[in-house]
């Protein structure tokens, strides 16, 4: 091969190397702006609930101030020891026969309240009623009249505001047994007792 041909081939190879073999590389380009879409939902939708596992409390019939065994009562209904002060009788107590008897849940702090309707029995006893604080509730049962009198929660009429408890969300869920107490004192007239208890919750 003569010298001129070798020089020509070398020049062609150099041109191919510099041009990428005939293909051009697009230049790197930076845009003048860029965007990011940001979305979020702040807080939580409040959700609170209360439930009881047994919605009927049948104390039975034949309740007396000295704690006679009632007939037709649900399992677990019993009378406390009689009170020791003048005029005091007994508390009949009922407990939910399921678990949990009482349940609170929520994803925020909540307020909790309770109330009951007035005695609406067909032949209502005039002496056993909410005004006398005869219907009460608690999370445990008691052996004596005095314990129910001192430790239990009194059920007031639902016509008044009844949100008296606060639960922090860290305390939820909250599960307990449910006990009701019905007081029969000396001299209480015969008759029926019928009431509906309502437990309420609302976001605090």
Secondary structure, 3 states (H helix, E strand, C coil): CCHHHHHHHHHHHHHHHHHCCCCCCCCCCCCCCCCCCCCCCCCCCCCEEEEECCCCCCCCECCCCCCCCCECCCCCCEECECCCCCCCCEEEEEECCCCCCEEEEECCCEEEEEEECCCCCCCECCCCCCCCCCEEEECCCCCEHHHHHHHCEECCECCCCCEEEEECHHHCCEEECCEEEEEECCCCCCCECCCCEEEEEEEC
